[in-house]
Amino acid sequence: MKRRSLFLNTTASMGFIFLYAPMIALVVYSFNKSKLVTVWGGWSLKWYGELFRNEQIIDAALLSFKIAFISASVAVVLGTMAGFVLSRFTRSRGKMLLSGWISAPLVMPEVITGLSLLLLFVAMESAFGWPAGRGTSTIIIAHVTFCMAYVAVIVQSRLSQMDETLEEAAMDLGAKPSSLFFLVTLPLIMPAIISGWLLSFTLSLDDLVIASFVSGPGNSTLPMVIFSKVRLGVSPEVNALATLMIAVVAIGVTAAMWQMRRQAKMLEKQP
């Protein structure tokens, strides 16, 4: 039993070291005074100041957050509708076809998705004159295309587990189909919708491959700017930016865990 416990602890420790040692090194070197990333020159906040004075990174970050917010919001609306259709219309002949269309972006390589969207936008520009070149709008459309697939899967899963008798009871009490959805169904699936929005926001903010295909001059997202800088060598400013992103994620995860524990304690105290 002790040997098994020692083996499990050793394996878990090695896994955590493998996952988090690079992040710890990145955070430490973000405070490096030297311009050379591999040479330690002492502790300094110099590169954080340089980061906030770098207009290219700031503009790219603002553009990425804007695209991620719009893409996640649109993807939630379309994905919720698709998930509702897949969950409710089980006997429809076109369900398998619709399910395949929605699931395709989940398994399709990003290179194929980006290339196909680029060809679509070029063909549309030739035929209709829109979109006139590639820019923010084409990136948003591309991100909505693959983000809504994740939302649809999450919402469909939540609807399949939901007790339909609640909707039937509301209809027996005189609720109309429109009010039934907004007053009964929507509140019940709201956790899934919020999860889908957060996942879509993260995927859009993190995307590099698809955005590289469908973006145009002057519309570089934050991952594209970081990738272009890393190709020329890791910059201390990139380390500072990554450290700030890690801090934001850590604070968010900690706050979520604290809220979950608080709710669990409140439920335990209830008679």
Secondary structure as UniProt FT lines:
FT   HELIX           2..29
FT   TURN            30..31
FT   TURN            37..38
FT   HELIX           46..52
FT   HELIX           55..88
FT   TURN            90..91
FT   TURN            93..94
FT   HELIX           95..107
FT   HELIX           110..128
FT   HELIX           136..161
FT   HELIX           165..172
FT   TURN            173..174
FT   HELIX           177..180
FT   HELIX           181..185
FT   HELIX           186..206
FT   HELIX           209..214
FT   TURN            217..218
FT   HELIX           222..231
FT   HELIX           236..269
//
